[in-house]
Every structure is written in structure tokens, then in C-alpha cells.
């Protein structure tokens, strides 16, 4: 656990230092916002999260800090913190990293990390390839990779698809695929929804510690005490809303 937290802190610190000189060449605009997430996944797990965010954007590099409150049907209530940094590494590609910490009101404690490169494609599309890691004090640990594709469909609408595979502690690999949309009816307001299938837990990049999980961020095997693993695909649904000012 301490090694994981140290790794996450190191990644974020290095990316922040890389972006400092780039930010000096462009005007970074501060912003604040908030939102809500709802997740319904394998085994009937339901997670509700509310969050508040502050950060800077518009410069060559950007970053944000998020605090959240969650209610999860598996691990209970708790609080979370997430830091995000995005830094250009060449003409077009960007390195983006997330690090999250979750603290439950009971004994649940978890770390989540996600980092990778995002490449611009034709017609404004973006392809991201990421490394994912999750660790908690219930003995669950996952590590793997994911690919995410964003495709503009209209001025206010973006389609997206993702696929991931991760190794799970003492169990078969966890895999997942999903499709979704993000709708921005006005600047600073976004609604999103994703529908997918997962096997042996789920992987996600949204705030929320429970995933029967990141990113949380990632994905866990079945809760302790369950003697066998059901490898049949299970559906999951995730919806969210974000508001940002200015």
C-alpha cells in the first residue's frame, strides 16, 4: 500500500514538473466545478458519487484536484480524492495521469492509478492507451491496460468506446468493453452515459471505489467469502453529469 502511494505521488510530481515550463508559455485559466456519477454493475453493485473539482486549463499543461463523497452497496460510504495532470509531450500527443485515494467510513482503504498517452486522430478523434492499477486493504489488486476512443459526432455530441484487460489477485483476468456518449448542450455542462459488458469484475476510469472494483479506477475480483467465480459476461451502466465554471 505504501509502495503504491509512493508510486502514484511520484508519477504526479514528475508530470507536474514537466508541465511547469509549458504552462509558462500559455495562459492557464482556473476553473471550478462539480458533478454526480451513478454506477450499476456486476452482482447488483450500485455506486453513487458526488464531487467537487478545482483546477487550471487552457495552458499547454493542465491539472485538477477533486474531492468526492460516495455511497457504495458493497464497501459502504466514504470519501475520495483524485489528482489529474495532463502534459503535452510532442506535437499532438499528451501524457495524462490520474491518482486516487478512497477512505471508507468503515475499514475500506484503496488506491487507484491510471496513466497513458493520448494521440489525436483524424476528424478530431482521440485514442488513449493507459496503464491501470488498483489496490485495497481487502486483498484485491489489479493491474492491466485499457484503450479508449473518442469520436466527435456533432458539435455537442461525442461518441466513445473502450476496452480493457487486467490481471486480478488470485483469479482469472478481468475484461471489459463499453460504448457511450457525452453530450454538451452548453459550454461548461456535460451529460454522459456508458453501457458495457464485463467479466470477473469491472474496470472503470470514473470516481468510485466499489467495483465488485478506479479507478475505481479499476476492477476487483469477487468479494471475500464467495467460493467460486462466475465468468459469464455481466452488463454495467454508468451515467454522469459535470458542471464547470467559468
N, C-alpha and C positions, 0 to 999 in steps of 0.2 A: 504493500500500500504506500509506504513512504517512498519507495523507488518510483512508483507510478506518478506520485505527486511531484517529485523532483523532475522527472522527465517532462511532464506537462508544463511546469513552470519554466524549464529551460527552453523548450520549443517556443513558448510565447515570448520570452525575453529576447531570444535571438531574432525572431521575426520583427518584434517591435524596434529593435536597434537597427535592423536593416532598413526599416521604413522611415526612420527619422530623417535621414538626408533627403529622401524623395519627397517627404511632406514639405520640406522647406522650399521646394521648387513649385509648389501648387498651394492654393488656398484650401485649407481644411475647414469644413463647416460643421460646427457642433449640432447635434440633434438629440432629441429625447422622444421616447415613445413607450408603447406598451402593447399588450395583446392577450389572447387566450388561445389555448390548444385543447383539443379533445381527441382521445385515442381509444379505440375499441379493438382489442386484438385477441390473440390465441388464448384459449382457456377462459374466455369471458373477462379478461383483464380490461379494466377501464381506468384511464388516467385523465384527470382534468388539471390544467395548469393555468395560472395567471402570472404575468411577468411585466417587468418594467425595465427599460433599457436607456442608457446614455452612451454617446459615442461621438466620433468625428468621421466625416465622409467628404468626398469631393476632392480630396488631395490625391497624390499619387498612391499613398497608403491610407488605409482606414482601419478603425478599430472600434470595439464596443464592449461594454460591460453590462451584464443582465443579471437581475435578481428575480427569483420566482418562488411561488408557493404552489405546491402540488398536492393532489389527493389521489392516491393510487389504491386500487382494490386489492392489490397483492402485498405491497410493502407499507401501506398506510400513508399518513400525511407527513409533510416535511418541507424543507426549504432547499433552494439550489442557487448556485452562482455559476455564470458562464462568461468566459472571456473569448473574444474573437479578434483576430488580426488578419488583414489582407495586404499583401505586398507584391508589387509588380517585379518580375524577375527578368523580363526581356520585353521586346516589342509585342505586346499582346497577352502572353501568359501571365497568370498571377498565382502566387502561393497563398493559400488560405488555411488557417488553423483555428480549431475550437478546443477549449479545455473546460470541463465542467466538474463541479463538486456538488454532491447531494447529501443532505443530512436529514434523516428521518426523526420524527418525534420519539419513535421507539429506538431500536438499536441499529437501524439501517444506515449504512455509510457507503458511498460509492464515488468512483472517479470515472470520467469519460474523456476520451481524446479522439480527435479527428483532424487529419491534416493531408493536404494534397495539392495538386496543380490543376488549375482551371484554364482550358485553352479555348479561345474564340474560334468559331467555325463560320461557315458561310451563312449569309442571311441573318446574322445576329445571334445564331445559336451558340451555346456554350457546352463543352464537355468537361466534366470534372472527374478526376480519378483520385481516390482517397485511401489512406490507411486508417483503420478504425481500431480502437482499443477500449475495453470496458473492464472494470474490476470492482468488486464489492466485498464487504465483510461477511457475506453469506456463503463465500467459497466459489462464487461464479466469476469466471474470467473468459473473455472472448477477444480474439484478435483476427483481423482479416482485411478485406478490401471491398470497395464499392465504386461503381461508376454511375454518374448522374448526368442526364442530358436535358437541357432547357432549350425549347424551340419557340420563338415568338409566333403566335397565331393571328394576332391582331394588335392594334395599338394598346389595348388594355388587357389582353389575354395572352398567357404563356403556357404552353403545354410542357410537361416534363415526364421523364421516365427514369427509373433507377433499377439497378440490380446489384446484389452483394452476396458475398460468401465469407463465413468466418468460422474459425476453429473454436470449439466450446470445451470447457473443462470437463473431463471425464464423460464425453459423449460424442455423438456424430456431429458433423458440421451443420451450422445453421445457414440457411439460404433464403433469399427473398427477392421478389421482383414487384414493382409497382408502377402505376401510371397516375398522373394527376394534372391539375390545372391551377394557375394562380391568376386571379382577376383583380385589376387595379382600376376601379371606376373613377378614381380621382387621385392626384398626387398625395402621397402620404397615407393612403388607405389600401390595404390588400386583404383579400379573402382567398383561402387556399383549401384544396381538398385532394387527398390521395387515397387510392384503393389498390390493394395488392394481395399477394399470396406469400406465405412464409412457411418454413418447415423447421421444426425444432427451435422455437423462439423466434424473435424478430430483431431486425437491425433498423435503427432509425436515426436521423440526424436532428430530430426536434428535442426541445427540452422535455424532460420527463424521465424519472429514474426507473420506473417499472417497465419491464418488457419481459415477461414470464417464461425484459432486458437485461438507446446516449442522448443513447449519445444521447435506455438513454440514448445514450447515444448508441447503443449498440445491440445488445441482444444477450439474453441469458438462456441457459437450459431450463428445464422444468424446476419448480420449487422443490426444496428439500423435502424428502419424505415420500415422493412419488416414485414407486419402484420401477416403472417402465417408461419408455419414451415413445410417444406416438409420432411417427414420421409422416403422417398424412398431411398434405398442404392445408393450411388454415388461412382464412381471409382476415384482413385487418383494414380498418378505416381510420384516417386521421384528417381532421379539419382544423383550421386555424384562422385567426384574424390578427392583423397588425396595424397599428396607427403610429405615425411618426411626424414630429414637428421639428423644424419648420417644414 
